[in-house]
Amino acid sequence: MAANAGEQKSRTQVFLIVLLVLVGLLLLLVLLLGVYNLGRGDAFFSLPKQTAAAKKMEESFYELFGPEGFTVNLNDSNQRRYLKTGVVLAYEDEKLLEELERRQSQLRDTTITVLRRWTAIDLAKDDGLEKLRAELLDAVNKVLGRGEIKAIYFTEFIIQ
């Protein structure tokens, strides 16, 4: 029985030694990776680099008009499909707010007209949302007499 207890104690000591060696190796690996990355001038953990468009948007400050909610039928002939979206207009000139408020009905009508032209399949494509954004931006700017909308943001976008 004493031999059995001694054998159990020996196994526990071996297990602890193996565990400590593994933890030490893991710490050494993390340390080496950190030294390697810092030696290259990179951060140990870094976020993906921003695209040029994202940097431009970050550098410029826009006033926002909206959000306006829209629920429209899509142009799907086979079935009834709906789009529920929120649209925010971004502009630079603070004087444009007065015109946006004055032409709000025209802007809503234009937005609904553009949204209803699209099908669910077109919107589901990789570049569908960006094409819709460009078409909507062009249509909204044609309604405005002075000033210009710089960007359009969707606050929600649900196709059913």
N, C-alpha and C positions, 0 to 999 in steps of 0.2 A: 504494500500500500504506500509506503514511503517512496518507493521507486516510482510508482505511478504519479505521485504528487510532484516529485522532482522532474519527471518527464513533462508534466503539464506546465510547470514553471519554465522549463527550458523552451517549450514551444511558444509560450507567451513572449519570452524575451526575443526569440528569433523573429516573431511576427512584428514586434515593436521596432526591431532593428531594420527590417525590410521596409516597414512603413516610413520610418524616419529617412531612410535612403531615398525612397521614392519622392517624398515631400522635398527633400534637398535637391534632387535632380529637377523637379518641377520648378522650384525657385531659381535654380541656376539657368534653366531654359528661358524663363521670363526675363531674367536679368540680362542674358546674352542678347535676346531679341530687342530689349530696350536700348542697350548700348549700340547695337547695330543700327537701329532706326535713328537714334539721336546722332550718331556719328555721320549719317548721311544728311542731317539737317531736317529730317522729317519728324513730325510729331509721332509719338508712340501709337496713339489712336487718332486718326484724322477723319474728318467728314469728306465726302466727295467734293471735288472742285466745282465751283459755280460756273454755269454757262455764261456766255457774254450777255444774253438777254436777261438773265437773272441779275447780273451785276448792274446792268443799265436800269432795271426797274428799282433796284435797291438804292441807287444813287439819286434817282429823281423822285420827287415827292408829288403825289397827285391828290387833288380833292376828289371826293367820292360822292356820287349821286345814286341813291337807291338804298336798299335793295328793292327791286320791284319783282313781285311774284307773278309767274305766268303758268297757266295750265292750258295746253293746246292739243288739238288732234294732230297727229303726224300724217304725212302724205303716203301712208301705206294702203295700197288698194286691197290687199288680201284680208286684212284684219284691222280692227280698231286698236290703234296704239296711241298712247298719250305721252306727252312730255310735260313734266313739272319742273320748272327751273326758276331760279332767282338770278336776276341780272343787276350788276352794279356797273355804272359808267364812271370812268376815271378821266379827269380833265385837269389842266394846269391853271388856266385863267379863271380866277375867282369870279369875274364878271359873268362868266358863262352860266352860273347857277340860276340867274334870273331868267335867261332864255330857256334853260332846261325845265324850270317850273312852268313857264308860260306854254311850252310846247309838249307838256307831259302827255297829253292825249295823242298827239301825233307820234310821239316816240313809242308809246305803247302799241299803237296800231301798226307802226312799221316793224316793231319787234315781233308782234304776233304774226304778221304776214311772212316775215323771213323764217320764223320757226316752223310755220305750217308747211313750208316748201320741202322740208327735210323728211327723210324716211328713217326708221329705226336702224336699218342696215347701214345707211350712210353715216349716221351718227356713231355707230359701233366700230367703224373703221379706225385704224391707228391715228390718222390725221383728221378724222371727222370733226372733232371738237374744235380744232384749230381753224379748219375751213369755215365752220359755222361762225366762230368768233370774228374772222376776217370779213365775212359777208355781212354780218350784223354791224360791225364797226363802220364799214363803207355805207350801209344803208342809213344808219343813224346820223353820220356826218353829213349826208345829203339833205337831211331834214333841217339841220341847223343852219341859220343864216350867217352867224359869225362864231368864231371859236371852233374848237375841234376836240372831239373825244379822242384821248390817247390810247386807252385800253378798255377792254371789257372783261369783267370777272364774273364767273358763275358761282353763286353762293350755294346752290344745290342743283342737282341734275339727275332726275329720275325718269327713266323710260319704263312705261308699263304697257 
